[in-house]
Each structure stands twice: as structure tokens, then as C-alpha cells.
Amino acid sequence: MEQSKENINLNVGVRILDCDHRQMAEVIHELKTASLANRDQSLTVPLLRKLAHFTMNHFAFEEEMMQSTRYPGMAAHRLNHRHLMGKLGALIAHHDRGGHPLASNSLRFLHEWHIGHVHSDDLHYGLWLNAMG
């Protein structure tokens, strides 16, 4: 089941990325809180948009870092970013157009893609980056 935000290690060993990951987790936590308190889209859609905007900026920064450090896994990492943003965009469109409340499976998806991406793609990049010095 979902861990509380306090129990999740979002560190990849790169301070600026670690800070972004924690901020993204905070928005996901806000979404969970808002969806439990307000079963319509009045709070959740703006928070989803906030998450999408923040995530897009984070991914762009991360990709700039990967390019400048010549990260060999950049192409696959970038592809995962595009895939995640597509899914997040579809989730926003679904909730925005239909006025649907944010369902528990959507919250679980957001939590899992965030944690999964940090613990796989971003961790590999962080380890590689720190090994490069």
C-alpha cells in the first residue's frame, strides 16, 4: 500500500533533483488531501496542472543536465519523461473535461509513477553523475 510521504526516500544524491522530488511529492500529497476533502474538481484540477507544470520544468532541467554531462542513458530517460507527461496530460484532460473527482486509482498512479521514476531512472542518473565526480 502507499507509504506516507515521510517514509519515502526520494534522494538520488543530487541535491537540486532531490529537492524537486520532494516538492513533487508534496503536490501529490496535496492532491490526495484535496481529493479526500473535496470530491469535485475545484481543487484537484488546479493541483494536477501545478504538478504537470512543475514536472515539465523538472524534466527539462534534468534533461539539460543529462545533455551537459553526456549521460549515456539520456535517450531512454527522455523517452520515459515524454511517456509520463503524456499520461499526466491525459489524466488532467479526463478530470478537467468530465468534472470527475480524482479517483483512488489516479492518486495511486501519480504516487507510483513518481516514486518509480525516482527509484529507477533518476537513481541511475544520480549514481552515474556522482561517480563521474
N, C-alpha and C positions, 0 to 999 in steps of 0.2 A: 504494500500500500504506500501511499505518498508520505514521504518524510516531511517533518516540519522544516521550514527554511533555515532554522538554526542548526540542524543536524547535517546539512548537506555541504560537503567540501566542494567549493567552486574554484579552487586555486589550481592554476596551471603553471605557476611560477613566474608569471609576467604581471607585474603589479597593475598596469593600466588595464589589461584584459581581465584580471581578477576583479577589479573594481567594477568594470562594466557588467561582468557576470552576476555580481551581487545585486547591482541595480536592476538588471533584468529580472532576477528572482523576486525582488521587491514588487515590481509591477505585476508579475504573475500572482504574487500573494495578494496584492490589492484587488486583482480580478476575482480571485477566489472569495475574498471578503465581500466585495461588491455583489457578486452573483448570489451569495447566500443571503445578503440583506435586502437585495432589490432584484426581484425576479423578472425585470424587464430590461430593455437595452439602454436605459437612460444613463447608466454609469458604465456598463460593460463595453459598449462600442467605443466610447472615447478612450477607455483604458486599453482596448485592443489596438486602437490606432496609435496610442502612445507607445505601446510595446513594439508595434511594427516600425514606427519611426526610429525608435532607439535601436532596435535590432538592425535595421538597414544601415544606420550610421556606424554601428559597431562592426558589422560585416565589412563595410567599405574600408574602415580604418585597419581592420585585421588584414584584409587583402593587400592594402598598401604596404603594411609591414612585411607581409609574406613576399611581395614583389621586391621590396628593397633589400630583403635578406636572402633572396633567391631560394626560397623554401621549395624543395623538390616535390612536396605533396600539394602544392598550391592548386593545381588544376582540379583535383578531386575535391579539395576543401571548398573551392569556389563553387563547384557544382552542387555540393551539399548546401551551401548558402542559398543558391538560387532555388533549390527544391524546398527548403524550409520557408523561404519568403513566399513562394507560390502557395504553399499550404496555409500560411498565416493570412495571406491575402484572400484566399477562398473562405477561410473561417470568418474574417471580417465581413466579406460580402454577404455571406449567409445570414449572419446576425443583423447586419445593417438593413438589408432589403426585407427580411421577413419579420423583423421585430421580435425574433426569438430570444428567449433567455439563454444565457450561456450554460449549456448542459455540463454535467459532471464529466462526460467523456471528452468534451472540448478542453476543460480545465486539465484533465489528466494528460491529454495530448500536449498541451503547452508546457506543462511541467516536464513530461518525459522527453520532448524534443530538446528543451533547454538543457536539462541535466545530461541527456545522452550526447548532445553535441559537445558540451564542455568536457565530458569524461572521455570522449573518443577523439574527435578531430582536433579540438583545441588543446587537449592534453598532449597529443603527439607533437603539435606545433610548439607548445611551450617547452617540452623536453628537448626538442631539436634546437630551438632558439637558445636555451640555456647551455646546451652542450657546445654550441658554436661560440659562446662567450659573449 
